[in-house]
Amino acid sequence: MSILRIILTILFVLVCIALTVIVLAQEGKSAGLGAIAGGNSFWEQNKNRSAEGKIVLATKILAVVFLVLAVLLNLNLF
């Protein structure tokens, strides 16, 4: 097993753990009473700047890194 494959495997495990923690930290997407009024409130317009928006962005980034590492480790190039 080459050094690069070991490093990628360790990185893959760390990304898996981080992705699991971030997904479990997210709140549910239930509509609640905001859907009655149309849901286009101040909070809906600025949700990307909030902590929840940053968690969603981190989830997307980690998911892409997870997929890229999974493909690289499966190709057996290293």
N, C-alpha and C positions, 0 to 999 in steps of 0.2 A: 504494500500500500504506500503510495507516494505521499510526500509531505503535503502537497496541494490538496489531495483528496481528504486527508485528515483534517486540514484547516476548513475545507468546505463542509465536511460533515459536522464539525463542531459549530460552525456558523449556522448550519441548517437546524441543528438542535436548539440553539439559542433563539433563532427566528420562530421556531415552532412554539417554544415556551412563551415568548413575547406576544405572539399572535393569539395564543389561547387566553392569556391574561387580559389583553386589550378587548377581545371579543366578549369576555365575561364581564368586563367593566362597563360595557355599553348599556344604555337604558333601552327599554322596549320602544317600539315604534307605534304604540297605540294612539289612536286619534284623540280620544278624550273629548272634553267639551270645546276645544278649540276648533274642531271640525264643524261644529254647528254654525259658528260665525264666519266660516270660510277659510280659516286657518292662515290668512294673509296678514298676520300681525307683525309688530316690530320684531318679535322674537323669531318668527319664521324668516324674515328678510335677512337677519344678521346671524343666522345659526352657524355659518361657516367661521365666524370669528370667535365663537364661544368655545368652551372646553369640549363640549360634545362634538363640535365640528372638527376640532383638532384630533379627537380620538377617531373619528370616521376617516379622516385623511391618513392617519397613521395606520389604520387597519388596511386601507387600500394599498399603501406603499409596502407594508409587510406581506400582504398577500401576493403582490407581484414578485417581491424578492423570494418568497417561499416557492413560487412556481418556477422561477428561473433556476434556483438552486436545485430543485427536484429534477429538472430536466438535465442540468449539468452533471449531477451525480448519477443519473441513469444512463447517460451516454457512454460511460466507461472510457473516457478519453484520458483520464488521469491515472 
